[in-house]
Amino acid sequence: MSKKHFFFPILFCILWCVWTGASAETVRGDLEARFSTIPRIEQDGTTYRFRSRMTTILLLGIDQQGTMEEPGLLLRHRNGGQADFLLLLAIDDNAKTIAPIYINRDTMAQVTVLNVLGQVAGTREMQLCLSHGFGDGKEQSCELTMDAVSHLLLNTAIDHYAALEMSGISVLNDLLGGVTVTLEDDLTNLDPALKKGETVTLKGAQAEYFVRGRYGVADGSNLNRSGRQRTYISALEKLLREKISVSPNYIGTLFDQMESFLVTDMSRGYLINLANKADRYTTLPITQFTGEHKISQEGYNEFYPDAQSVLNVVLEAFYSPEE
């Protein structure tokens, strides 16, 4: 079975890497091997050079029930679902660091669109989350999202992707015995037990409500929801660390149970290698772009990142001043 069609549960493994560190030697080689000329950026009289031995992994949380938010758009090929959660890991083997970059799903970006025959019909500016919808819902959709993220990040190359269907969150949550969080929002419209201020061990659908709930919760914004997603990831990481410390073979159990919910272009062995080397690298604080939130004429949320903020994040994560 080729790695392009090998579905297995990498999310917990990647989360382990994000929050505890990992050693990543890219299977596609470093950027120096892929570029005849190493990318450079001129800024304020300084030349910045793309670092060698960098690996980038795009993590996606996919809402397969989502629909394209432009009803009149005729260029869509299929409805591959929306990318409700996007996190890019910038892994630096020289510095032994992992820099997580959170990307707002509502970020306005240039997205490749396909016609009714599945052929590239050009690009359009739209919410980044919609890029996944122009595809098969699997590898093709992930690659289209990778392209959109790459362009957003000043054409930074994206090496790998790992996508989790959001419906798999409840399964993962329960395999871990339930993740405990303190509720900063009132979610009683989704479940009466999810009261603001309560500390709850999430069970079953509650986990999905916590990370996906948006409409009718707080101000209904993705910004609010993204805060809950980061809270959940942090709590999940601690629980996963405990499970693995008791039984190192627990990773294999999760692989078997979560297989049907994930798609990735990384091999199983590569991911296990990341997890096994988790203690060697330092995870840096999550960064994200600053910018302006707007409501479109059609009533959709749109986020316009500040160009200087994008440049600063890219330089910090991927570049070093030339000496």
Phi and psi restraints in degrees (value plus and minus 20) as a CYANA .aco file:
   2 SER   PHI     -92.4   -52.4
   2 SER   PSI     136.0   176.0
   3 LYS   PHI     -86.4   -46.4
   3 LYS   PSI     -43.5    -3.5
   4 LYS   PHI     -85.9   -45.9
   4 LYS   PSI     -44.8    -4.8
   5 HIS   PHI    -137.6   -97.6
   5 HIS   PSI       0.5    40.5
   6 PHE   PHI    -118.8   -78.8
   6 PHE   PSI      83.0   123.0
   7 PHE   PHI    -111.0   -71.0
   7 PHE   PSI     108.9   148.9
   8 PHE   PHI    -181.9  -141.9
   8 PHE   PSI     143.3   183.3
   9 PRO   PHI    -101.3   -61.3
   9 PRO   PSI      69.8   109.8
  10 ILE   PHI    -112.4   -72.4
  10 ILE   PSI     -30.9     9.1
  11 LEU   PHI     -77.0   -37.0
  11 LEU   PSI     -67.6   -27.6
  12 PHE   PHI     -84.3   -44.3
  12 PHE   PSI     -54.2   -14.2
  13 CYS   PHI     -87.2   -47.2
  13 CYS   PSI     -64.2   -24.2
  14 ILE   PHI     -85.9   -45.9
  14 ILE   PSI     -62.5   -22.5
  15 LEU   PHI     -79.3   -39.3
  15 LEU   PSI     -59.6   -19.6
  16 TRP   PHI     -78.7   -38.7
  16 TRP   PSI     -61.9   -21.9
  17 CYS   PHI     -88.2   -48.2
  17 CYS   PSI     -62.3   -22.3
  18 VAL   PHI     -78.8   -38.8
  18 VAL   PSI     -64.9   -24.9
  19 TRP   PHI    -117.0   -77.0
  19 TRP   PSI     -31.5     8.5
  20 THR   PHI    -142.0  -102.0
  20 THR   PSI     -30.5     9.5
  21 GLY   PHI      78.1   118.1
  21 GLY   PSI     135.9   175.9
  22 ALA   PHI    -180.3  -140.3
  22 ALA   PSI     138.4   178.4
  23 SER   PHI    -119.8   -79.8
  23 SER   PSI     103.6   143.6
  24 ALA   PHI    -145.9  -105.9
  24 ALA   PSI      94.7   134.7
  25 GLU   PHI    -129.3   -89.3
  25 GLU   PSI      84.6   124.6
  26 THR   PHI     -79.9   -39.9
  26 THR   PSI     117.8   157.8
  27 VAL   PHI     -95.5   -55.5
  27 VAL   PSI     -30.4     9.6
  28 ARG   PHI    -121.3   -81.3
  28 ARG   PSI     -14.7    25.3
  29 GLY   PHI      66.3   106.3
  29 GLY   PSI     140.6   180.6
  30 ASP   PHI    -100.7   -60.7
  30 ASP   PSI     152.7   192.7
  31 LEU   PHI     -85.7   -45.7
  31 LEU   PSI     -46.3    -6.3
  32 GLU   PHI     -84.8   -44.8
  32 GLU   PSI     -48.3    -8.3
  33 ALA   PHI    -100.7   -60.7
  33 ALA   PSI     -39.3     0.7
  34 ARG   PHI    -121.8   -81.8
  34 ARG   PSI     -32.3     7.7
  35 PHE   PHI    -141.5  -101.5
  35 PHE   PSI     108.7   148.7
  36 SER   PHI     -89.7   -49.7
  36 SER   PSI     -49.0    -9.0
  37 THR   PHI    -145.0  -105.0
  37 THR   PSI     102.3   142.3
  38 ILE   PHI     -87.2   -47.2
  38 ILE   PSI     111.2   151.2
  39 PRO   PHI     -77.1   -37.1
  39 PRO   PSI     120.1   160.1
  40 ARG   PHI    -154.5  -114.5
  40 ARG   PSI     130.4   170.4
  41 ILE   PHI    -150.3  -110.3
  41 ILE   PSI     112.0   152.0
  42 GLU   PHI    -116.3   -76.3
  42 GLU   PSI     107.2   147.2
  43 GLN   PHI    -168.2  -128.2
  43 GLN   PSI      99.5   139.5
  44 ASP   PHI      32.5    72.5
  44 ASP   PSI      23.4    63.4
  45 GLY   PHI      60.0   100.0
  45 GLY   PSI     -17.7    22.3
  46 THR   PHI    -133.2   -93.2
  46 THR   PSI     118.1   158.1
  47 THR   PHI    -117.3   -77.3
  47 THR   PSI     104.5   144.5
  48 TYR   PHI    -125.9   -85.9
  48 TYR   PSI     116.4   156.4
  49 ARG   PHI    -135.2   -95.2
  49 ARG   PSI     115.3   155.3
  50 PHE   PHI     -81.2   -41.2
  50 PHE   PSI     111.2   151.2
  51 ARG   PHI     -89.3   -49.3
  51 ARG   PSI     128.0   168.0
  52 SER   PHI    -100.6   -60.6
  52 SER   PSI     143.3   183.3
  53 ARG   PHI      36.9    76.9
  53 ARG   PSI      24.5    64.5
  54 MET   PHI    -123.6   -83.6
  54 MET   PSI     123.3   163.3
  55 THR   PHI    -151.4  -111.4
  55 THR   PSI     116.1   156.1
  56 THR   PHI    -140.0  -100.0
  56 THR   PSI     113.4   153.4
  57 ILE   PHI    -148.4  -108.4
  57 ILE   PSI     103.9   143.9
  58 LEU   PHI    -117.6   -77.6
  58 LEU   PSI     101.2   141.2
  59 LEU   PHI    -120.4   -80.4
  59 LEU   PSI     112.8   152.8
  60 LEU   PHI    -148.5  -108.5
  60 LEU   PSI     117.8   157.8
  61 GLY   PHI    -129.3   -89.3
  61 GLY   PSI      96.9   136.9
  62 ILE   PHI    -126.2   -86.2
  62 ILE   PSI     109.0   149.0
  63 ASP   PHI    -116.1   -76.1
  63 ASP   PSI      78.7   118.7
  64 GLN   PHI     -91.2   -51.2
  64 GLN   PSI     -34.7     5.3
  65 GLN   PHI    -110.5   -70.5
  65 GLN   PSI     -26.5    13.5
  66 GLY   PHI     -88.3   -48.3
  66 GLY   PSI     135.2   175.2
  67 THR   PHI    -142.0  -102.0
  67 THR   PSI     137.1   177.1
  68 MET   PHI     -79.7   -39.7
  68 MET   PSI     115.3   155.3
  69 GLU   PHI    -107.9   -67.9
  69 GLU   PSI      -8.7    31.3
  70 GLU   PHI    -142.3  -102.3
  70 GLU   PSI      69.1   109.1
  71 PRO   PHI     -75.8   -35.8
  71 PRO   PSI     -51.1   -11.1
  72 GLY   PHI    -107.0   -67.0
  72 GLY   PSI     -18.2    21.8
  73 LEU   PHI     -95.1   -55.1
  73 LEU   PSI      96.0   136.0
  74 LEU   PHI    -115.1   -75.1
  74 LEU   PSI     -25.4    14.6
  75 LEU   PHI    -107.6   -67.6
  75 LEU   PSI     -25.0    15.0
  76 ARG   PHI     -88.9   -48.9
  76 ARG   PSI     125.4   165.4
  77 HIS   PHI    -110.9   -70.9
  77 HIS   PSI     -77.6   -37.6
  78 ARG   PHI    -161.9  -121.9
  78 ARG   PSI     151.3   191.3
  79 ASN   PHI    -120.2   -80.2
  79 ASN   PSI      73.9   113.9
  80 GLY   PHI    -105.7   -65.7
  80 GLY   PSI     -14.2    25.8
  81 GLY   PHI      67.7   107.7
  81 GLY   PSI     140.0   180.0
  82 GLN   PHI    -117.6   -77.6
  82 GLN   PSI     129.2   169.2
  83 ALA   PHI    -108.2   -68.2
  83 ALA   PSI      71.8   111.8
  84 ASP   PHI     -95.6   -55.6
  84 ASP   PSI     -41.3    -1.3
  85 PHE   PHI    -155.4  -115.4
  85 PHE   PSI     109.5   149.5
  86 LEU   PHI    -154.8  -114.8
  86 LEU   PSI     106.4   146.4
  87 LEU   PHI    -159.3  -119.3
  87 LEU   PSI     104.1   144.1
  88 LEU   PHI    -123.4   -83.4
  88 LEU   PSI     109.0   149.0
  89 LEU   PHI    -120.5   -80.5
  89 LEU   PSI     102.8   142.8
  90 ALA   PHI    -123.9   -83.9
  90 ALA   PSI      84.8   124.8
  91 ILE   PHI    -122.0   -82.0
  91 ILE   PSI      99.3   139.3
  92 ASP   PHI    -128.3   -88.3
  92 ASP   PSI      86.7   126.7
  93 ASP   PHI     -91.3   -51.3
  93 ASP   PSI     -46.6    -6.6
  94 ASN   PHI     -93.9   -53.9
  94 ASN   PSI     -66.8   -26.8
  95 ALA   PHI    -103.1   -63.1
  95 ALA   PSI     -32.9     7.1
  96 LYS   PHI      37.8    77.8
  96 LYS   PSI      31.8    71.8
  97 THR   PHI    -153.4  -113.4
  97 THR   PSI     137.7   177.7
  98 ILE   PHI    -145.4  -105.4
  98 ILE   PSI     102.6   142.6
  99 ALA   PHI    -129.3   -89.3
  99 ALA   PSI      87.0   127.0
 100 PRO   PHI    -102.3   -62.3
 100 PRO   PSI     112.1   152.1
 101 ILE   PHI    -138.4   -98.4
 101 ILE   PSI      92.7   132.7
 102 TYR   PHI    -103.1   -63.1
 102 TYR   PSI     114.3   154.3
 103 ILE   PHI    -141.4  -101.4
 103 ILE   PSI      98.4   138.4
 104 ASN   PHI     -80.2   -40.2
 104 ASN   PSI     110.3   150.3
 105 ARG   PHI     -80.6   -40.6
 105 ARG   PSI     -46.2    -6.2
 106 ASP   PHI    -108.6   -68.6
 106 ASP   PSI     -14.3    25.7
 107 THR   PHI     -79.3   -39.3
 107 THR   PSI     108.9   148.9
 108 MET   PHI     -99.2   -59.2
 108 MET   PSI     103.8   143.8
 109 ALA   PHI    -166.3  -126.3
 109 ALA   PSI     144.7   184.7
 110 GLN   PHI     -99.7   -59.7
 110 GLN   PSI      96.1   136.1
 111 VAL   PHI    -134.8   -94.8
 111 VAL   PSI     113.1   153.1
 112 THR   PHI     -92.2   -52.2
 112 THR   PSI     108.4   148.4
 113 VAL   PHI    -133.2   -93.2
 113 VAL   PSI     130.0   170.0
 114 LEU   PHI    -132.5   -92.5
 114 LEU   PSI     130.2   170.2
 115 ASN   PHI    -105.4   -65.4
 115 ASN   PSI    -194.2  -154.2
 116 VAL   PHI     -85.6   -45.6
 116 VAL   PSI     -36.5     3.5
 117 LEU   PHI    -114.2   -74.2
 117 LEU   PSI     -19.1    20.9
 118 GLY   PHI      62.9   102.9
 118 GLY   PSI      -5.3    34.7
 119 GLN   PHI    -116.3   -76.3
 119 GLN   PSI     128.8   168.8
 120 VAL   PHI     -82.2   -42.2
 120 VAL   PSI     106.2   146.2
 121 ALA   PHI    -132.6   -92.6
 121 ALA   PSI     -12.1    27.9
 122 GLY   PHI      99.2   139.2
 122 GLY   PSI    -182.3  -142.3
 123 THR   PHI    -147.6  -107.6
 123 THR   PSI     133.8   173.8
 124 ARG   PHI    -161.0  -121.0
 124 ARG   PSI     130.1   170.1
 125 GLU   PHI    -100.9   -60.9
 125 GLU   PSI     103.8   143.8
 126 MET   PHI    -180.5  -140.5
 126 MET   PSI     157.7   197.7
 127 GLN   PHI     -81.4   -41.4
 127 GLN   PSI     116.8   156.8
 128 LEU   PHI     -78.8   -38.8
 128 LEU   PSI     -53.9   -13.9
 129 CYS   PHI     -79.7   -39.7
 129 CYS   PSI     -45.0    -5.0
 130 LEU   PHI     -96.3   -56.3
 130 LEU   PSI     -35.3     4.7
 131 SER   PHI     -79.6   -39.6
 131 SER   PSI     -53.1   -13.1
 132 HIS   PHI     -89.8   -49.8
 132 HIS   PSI     -43.7    -3.7
 133 GLY   PHI     -91.1   -51.1
 133 GLY   PSI     -43.3    -3.3
 134 PHE   PHI    -106.7   -66.7
 134 PHE   PSI      54.8    94.8
 135 GLY   PHI     153.4   193.4
 135 GLY   PSI    -183.5  -143.5
 136 ASP   PHI    -109.7   -69.7
 136 ASP   PSI     -18.0    22.0
 137 GLY   PHI      61.7   101.7
 137 GLY   PSI     -19.4    20.6
 138 LYS   PHI    -150.3  -110.3
 138 LYS   PSI    -139.4   -99.4
 139 GLU   PHI     -81.4   -41.4
 139 GLU   PSI     -66.5   -26.5
 140 GLN   PHI     -80.4   -40.4
 140 GLN   PSI     -63.7   -23.7
 141 SER   PHI     -82.6   -42.6
 141 SER   PSI     -61.9   -21.9
 142 CYS   PHI     -83.4   -43.4
 142 CYS   PSI     -60.4   -20.4
 143 GLU   PHI     -87.2   -47.2
 143 GLU   PSI     -56.6   -16.6
 144 LEU   PHI     -84.9   -44.9
 144 LEU   PSI     -58.4   -18.4
 145 THR   PHI     -88.0   -48.0
 145 THR   PSI     -60.3   -20.3
 146 MET   PHI     -76.8   -36.8
 146 MET   PSI     -64.0   -24.0
 147 ASP   PHI     -81.7   -41.7
 147 ASP   PSI     -63.1   -23.1
 148 ALA   PHI     -84.8   -44.8
 148 ALA   PSI     -61.5   -21.5
 149 VAL   PHI     -85.9   -45.9
 149 VAL   PSI     -60.8   -20.8
 150 SER   PHI     -78.9   -38.9
 150 SER   PSI     -67.0   -27.0
 151 HIS   PHI     -83.8   -43.8
 151 HIS   PSI     -60.0   -20.0
 152 LEU   PHI     -79.8   -39.8
 152 LEU   PSI     -58.6   -18.6
 153 LEU   PHI    -112.5   -72.5
 153 LEU   PSI      20.0    60.0
 154 LEU   PHI      37.9    77.9
 154 LEU   PSI      22.1    62.1
 155 ASN   PHI      45.6    85.6
 155 ASN   PSI       8.9    48.9
 156 THR   PHI     -87.5   -47.5
 156 THR   PSI     112.3   152.3
 157 ALA   PHI     -89.7   -49.7
 157 ALA   PSI     116.8   156.8
 158 ILE   PHI    -127.3   -87.3
 158 ILE   PSI     101.2   141.2
 159 ASP   PHI    -100.6   -60.6
 159 ASP   PSI     -65.5   -25.5
 160 HIS   PHI    -162.6  -122.6
 160 HIS   PSI     143.4   183.4
 161 TYR   PHI    -157.1  -117.1
 161 TYR   PSI     136.6   176.6
 162 ALA   PHI    -167.1  -127.1
 162 ALA   PSI     101.1   141.1
 163 ALA   PHI    -140.9  -100.9
 163 ALA   PSI     114.7   154.7
 164 LEU   PHI    -136.7   -96.7
 164 LEU   PSI     108.1   148.1
 165 GLU   PHI     -85.8   -45.8
 165 GLU   PSI     109.7   149.7
 166 MET   PHI     -81.8   -41.8
 166 MET   PSI     -42.7    -2.7
 167 SER   PHI     -88.4   -48.4
 167 SER   PSI     -33.7     6.3
 168 GLY   PHI    -104.9   -64.9
 168 GLY   PSI     -26.3    13.7
 169 ILE   PHI     -82.2   -42.2
 169 ILE   PSI     -63.2   -23.2
 170 SER   PHI     -82.9   -42.9
 170 SER   PSI     -57.6   -17.6
 171 VAL   PHI     -85.6   -45.6
 171 VAL   PSI     -67.7   -27.7
 172 LEU   PHI     -81.0   -41.0
 172 LEU   PSI     -64.5   -24.5
 173 ASN   PHI     -76.5   -36.5
 173 ASN   PSI     -66.1   -26.1
 174 ASP   PHI     -95.5   -55.5
 174 ASP   PSI     -49.3    -9.3
 175 LEU   PHI     -82.9   -42.9
 175 LEU   PSI     -49.7    -9.7
 176 LEU   PHI    -107.3   -67.3
 176 LEU   PSI     -21.1    18.9
 177 GLY   PHI      68.7   108.7
 177 GLY   PSI     -12.4    27.6
 178 GLY   PHI      79.2   119.2
 178 GLY   PSI     113.6   153.6
 179 VAL   PHI    -120.3   -80.3
 179 VAL   PSI     111.6   151.6
 180 THR   PHI    -116.4   -76.4
 180 THR   PSI     107.4   147.4
 181 VAL   PHI    -158.1  -118.1
 181 VAL   PSI     138.7   178.7
 182 THR   PHI    -122.2   -82.2
 182 THR   PSI     107.3   147.3
 183 LEU   PHI    -101.7   -61.7
 183 LEU   PSI      99.6   139.6
 184 GLU   PHI    -117.5   -77.5
 184 GLU   PSI     -26.3    13.7
 185 ASP   PHI    -145.0  -105.0
 185 ASP   PSI     136.5   176.5
 186 ASP   PHI    -110.0   -70.0
 186 ASP   PSI      99.0   139.0
 187 LEU   PHI    -138.0   -98.0
 187 LEU   PSI       5.6    45.6
 188 THR   PHI     -87.4   -47.4
 188 THR   PSI     -38.3     1.7
 189 ASN   PHI     -89.6   -49.6
 189 ASN   PSI     -37.7     2.3
 190 LEU   PHI    -120.3   -80.3
 190 LEU   PSI     -55.8   -15.8
 191 ASP   PHI    -175.7  -135.7
 191 ASP   PSI     103.7   143.7
 192 PRO   PHI     -77.3   -37.3
 192 PRO   PSI     -43.5    -3.5
 193 ALA   PHI     -99.1   -59.1
 193 ALA   PSI     -32.5     7.5
 194 LEU   PHI    -114.6   -74.6
 194 LEU   PSI      51.6    91.6
 195 LYS   PHI    -112.0   -72.0
 195 LYS   PSI     122.5   162.5
 196 LYS   PHI     -77.8   -37.8
 196 LYS   PSI     113.6   153.6
 197 GLY   PHI      72.6   112.6
 197 GLY   PSI     -35.8     4.2
 198 GLU   PHI     -99.7   -59.7
 198 GLU   PSI     125.6   165.6
 199 THR   PHI    -118.1   -78.1
 199 THR   PSI      99.4   139.4
 200 VAL   PHI    -148.7  -108.7
 200 VAL   PSI     118.7   158.7
 201 THR   PHI    -110.3   -70.3
 201 THR   PSI      87.7   127.7
 202 LEU   PHI     -87.2   -47.2
 202 LEU   PSI     115.1   155.1
 203 LYS   PHI    -150.9  -110.9
 203 LYS   PSI     123.5   163.5
 204 GLY   PHI      33.8    73.8
 204 GLY   PSI    -150.5  -110.5
 205 ALA   PHI     -84.3   -44.3
 205 ALA   PSI     -37.3     2.7
 206 GLN   PHI     -79.6   -39.6
 206 GLN   PSI     -56.2   -16.2
 207 ALA   PHI     -83.5   -43.5
 207 ALA   PSI     -62.0   -22.0
 208 GLU   PHI     -87.3   -47.3
 208 GLU   PSI     -59.6   -19.6
 209 TYR   PHI     -79.5   -39.5
 209 TYR   PSI     -61.4   -21.4
 210 PHE   PHI     -86.4   -46.4
 210 PHE   PSI     -62.6   -22.6
 211 VAL   PHI    -110.5   -70.5
 211 VAL   PSI     -38.9     1.1
 212 ARG   PHI    -129.7   -89.7
 212 ARG   PSI     -41.8    -1.8
 213 GLY   PHI     -77.2   -37.2
 213 GLY   PSI     110.9   150.9
 214 ARG   PHI    -160.8  -120.8
 214 ARG   PSI     -80.2   -40.2
 215 TYR   PHI     -92.3   -52.3
 215 TYR   PSI     106.6   146.6
 216 GLY   PHI      64.3   104.3
 216 GLY   PSI     -14.7    25.3
 217 VAL   PHI    -136.5   -96.5
 217 VAL   PSI     103.2   143.2
 218 ALA   PHI      29.9    69.9
 218 ALA   PSI    -147.8  -107.8
 219 ASP   PHI    -110.5   -70.5
 219 ASP   PSI     -15.3    24.7
 220 GLY   PHI      53.8    93.8
 220 GLY   PSI     -11.2    28.8
 221 SER   PHI    -108.4   -68.4
 221 SER   PSI     137.2   177.2
 222 ASN   PHI     -89.0   -49.0
 222 ASN   PSI     -47.7    -7.7
 223 LEU   PHI     -81.0   -41.0
 223 LEU   PSI     -63.2   -23.2
 224 ASN   PHI     -84.5   -44.5
 224 ASN   PSI     -65.0   -25.0
 225 ARG   PHI     -84.0   -44.0
 225 ARG   PSI     -58.7   -18.7
 226 SER   PHI     -82.7   -42.7
 226 SER   PSI     -51.5   -11.5
 227 GLY   PHI     -84.5   -44.5
 227 GLY   PSI     -61.1   -21.1
 228 ARG   PHI     -86.4   -46.4
 228 ARG   PSI     -55.4   -15.4
 229 GLN   PHI     -82.6   -42.6
 229 GLN   PSI     -62.0   -22.0
 230 ARG   PHI     -88.8   -48.8
 230 ARG   PSI     -56.9   -16.9
 231 THR   PHI     -80.7   -40.7
 231 THR   PSI     -64.6   -24.6
 232 TYR   PHI     -84.9   -44.9
 232 TYR   PSI     -64.4   -24.4
 233 ILE   PHI     -79.6   -39.6
 233 ILE   PSI     -63.1   -23.1
 234 SER   PHI     -82.1   -42.1
 234 SER   PSI     -64.6   -24.6
 235 ALA   PHI     -87.8   -47.8
 235 ALA   PSI     -58.5   -18.5
 236 LEU   PHI     -83.5   -43.5
 236 LEU   PSI     -61.4   -21.4
 237 GLU   PHI     -79.2   -39.2
 237 GLU   PSI     -63.4   -23.4
 238 LYS   PHI     -84.3   -44.3
 238 LYS   PSI     -61.4   -21.4
 239 LEU   PHI     -86.2   -46.2
 239 LEU   PSI     -62.1   -22.1
 240 LEU   PHI     -83.4   -43.4
 240 LEU   PSI     -59.4   -19.4
 241 ARG   PHI     -80.6   -40.6
 241 ARG   PSI     -61.3   -21.3
 242 GLU   PHI     -82.7   -42.7
 242 GLU   PSI     -63.6   -23.6
 243 LYS   PHI     -82.4   -42.4
 243 LYS   PSI     -63.4   -23.4
 244 ILE   PHI     -91.5   -51.5
 244 ILE   PSI     -53.5   -13.5
 245 SER   PHI     -85.0   -45.0
 245 SER   PSI     -52.1   -12.1
 246 VAL   PHI     -98.9   -58.9
 246 VAL   PSI     -60.5   -20.5
 247 SER   PHI    -163.1  -123.1
 247 SER   PSI      80.0   120.0
 248 PRO   PHI     -77.4   -37.4
 248 PRO   PSI     -45.1    -5.1
 249 ASN   PHI     -96.4   -56.4
 249 ASN   PSI     -21.8    18.2
 250 TYR   PHI     -81.0   -41.0
 250 TYR   PSI     -49.2    -9.2
 251 ILE   PHI     -77.1   -37.1
 251 ILE   PSI     -66.0   -26.0
 252 GLY   PHI     -81.2   -41.2
 252 GLY   PSI     -57.1   -17.1
 253 THR   PHI     -81.7   -41.7
 253 THR   PSI     -64.1   -24.1
 254 LEU   PHI     -86.6   -46.6
 254 LEU   PSI     -58.0   -18.0
 255 PHE   PHI     -72.9   -32.9
 255 PHE   PSI     -69.4   -29.4
 256 ASP   PHI     -85.4   -45.4
 256 ASP   PSI     -60.0   -20.0
 257 GLN   PHI     -98.8   -58.8
 257 GLN   PSI     -46.0    -6.0
 258 MET   PHI    -125.7   -85.7
 258 MET   PSI     -14.6    25.4
 259 GLU   PHI     -72.0   -32.0
 259 GLU   PSI     -61.9   -21.9
 260 SER   PHI     -96.1   -56.1
 260 SER   PSI     -27.3    12.7
 261 PHE   PHI    -119.7   -79.7
 261 PHE   PSI     -24.5    15.5
 262 LEU   PHI    -146.2  -106.2
 262 LEU   PSI     135.5   175.5
 263 VAL   PHI    -160.1  -120.1
 263 VAL   PSI     116.6   156.6
 264 THR   PHI    -175.6  -135.6
 264 THR   PSI     138.8   178.8
 265 ASP   PHI    -120.7   -80.7
 265 ASP   PSI     -10.2    29.8
 266 MET   PHI    -119.3   -79.3
 266 MET   PSI     124.8   164.8
 267 SER   PHI     -96.7   -56.7
 267 SER   PSI     137.4   177.4
 268 ARG   PHI     -79.6   -39.6
 268 ARG   PSI     -64.3   -24.3
 269 GLY   PHI     -83.5   -43.5
 269 GLY   PSI     -57.4   -17.4
 270 TYR   PHI     -82.2   -42.2
 270 TYR   PSI     -62.9   -22.9
 271 LEU   PHI     -88.4   -48.4
 271 LEU   PSI     -60.5   -20.5
 272 ILE   PHI     -83.2   -43.2
 272 ILE   PSI     -57.2   -17.2
 273 ASN   PHI     -81.7   -41.7
 273 ASN   PSI     -58.7   -18.7
 274 LEU   PHI     -80.5   -40.5
 274 LEU   PSI     -66.2   -26.2
 275 ALA   PHI     -86.5   -46.5
 275 ALA   PSI     -59.5   -19.5
 276 ASN   PHI     -88.3   -48.3
 276 ASN   PSI     -41.7    -1.7
 277 LYS   PHI    -124.3   -84.3
 277 LYS   PSI       1.9    41.9
 278 ALA   PHI     -82.7   -42.7
 278 ALA   PSI     -45.7    -5.7
 279 ASP   PHI    -100.0   -60.0
 279 ASP   PSI     -28.3    11.7
 280 ARG   PHI    -106.4   -66.4
 280 ARG   PSI     -43.7    -3.7
 281 TYR   PHI    -130.7   -90.7
 281 TYR   PSI     137.1   177.1
 282 THR   PHI    -123.1   -83.1
 282 THR   PSI     109.9   149.9
 283 THR   PHI    -111.0   -71.0
 283 THR   PSI     105.3   145.3
 284 LEU   PHI    -103.9   -63.9
 284 LEU   PSI     143.0   183.0
 285 PRO   PHI     -80.2   -40.2
 285 PRO   PSI     128.6   168.6
 286 ILE   PHI     -85.3   -45.3
 286 ILE   PSI     114.7   154.7
 287 THR   PHI    -133.1   -93.1
 287 THR   PSI     137.7   177.7
 288 GLN   PHI    -173.8  -133.8
 288 GLN   PSI     144.1   184.1
 289 PHE   PHI     -99.1   -59.1
 289 PHE   PSI     128.3   168.3
 290 THR   PHI    -113.1   -73.1
 290 THR   PSI     139.8   179.8
 291 GLY   PHI     152.2   192.2
 291 GLY   PSI    -180.3  -140.3
 292 GLU   PHI    -139.1   -99.1
 292 GLU   PSI     111.2   151.2
 293 HIS   PHI    -113.9   -73.9
 293 HIS   PSI     114.0   154.0
 294 LYS   PHI    -155.8  -115.8
 294 LYS   PSI     141.8   181.8
 295 ILE   PHI    -130.2   -90.2
 295 ILE   PSI     105.0   145.0
 296 SER   PHI     -91.9   -51.9
 296 SER   PSI     149.7   189.7
 297 GLN   PHI     -81.0   -41.0
 297 GLN   PSI     -47.1    -7.1
 298 GLU   PHI    -105.1   -65.1
 298 GLU   PSI     -24.3    15.7
 299 GLY   PHI      73.4   113.4
 299 GLY   PSI      -6.5    33.5
 300 TYR   PHI    -113.5   -73.5
 300 TYR   PSI     127.8   167.8
 301 ASN   PHI     -95.0   -55.0
 301 ASN   PSI     113.6   153.6
 302 GLU   PHI    -153.6  -113.6
 302 GLU   PSI     119.1   159.1
 303 PHE   PHI    -141.3  -101.3
 303 PHE   PSI     103.8   143.8
 304 TYR   PHI    -127.8   -87.8
 304 TYR   PSI      83.6   123.6
 305 PRO   PHI     -88.8   -48.8
 305 PRO   PSI     124.2   164.2
 306 ASP   PHI     -91.4   -51.4
 306 ASP   PSI     110.4   150.4
 307 ALA   PHI     -78.4   -38.4
 307 ALA   PSI     -59.3   -19.3
 308 GLN   PHI     -87.9   -47.9
 308 GLN   PSI     -56.1   -16.1
 309 SER   PHI     -84.4   -44.4
 309 SER   PSI     -63.1   -23.1
 310 VAL   PHI     -80.3   -40.3
 310 VAL   PSI     -65.9   -25.9
 311 LEU   PHI     -80.6   -40.6
 311 LEU   PSI     -64.5   -24.5
 312 ASN   PHI     -82.1   -42.1
 312 ASN   PSI     -62.8   -22.8
 313 VAL   PHI     -84.9   -44.9
 313 VAL   PSI     -63.2   -23.2
 314 VAL   PHI     -83.9   -43.9
 314 VAL   PSI     -65.3   -25.3
 315 LEU   PHI     -82.8   -42.8
 315 LEU   PSI     -62.9   -22.9
 316 GLU   PHI     -86.0   -46.0
 316 GLU   PSI     -59.3   -19.3
 317 ALA   PHI    -103.8   -63.8
 317 ALA   PSI     -51.0   -11.0
 318 PHE   PHI    -144.5  -104.5
 318 PHE   PSI     -36.1     3.9
 319 TYR   PHI    -140.1  -100.1
 319 TYR   PSI     138.6   178.6
 320 SER   PHI    -155.9  -115.9
 320 SER   PSI     125.4   165.4
 321 PRO   PHI     -82.1   -42.1
 321 PRO   PSI     119.2   159.2
 322 GLU   PHI     -93.5   -53.5
 322 GLU   PSI     120.3   160.3
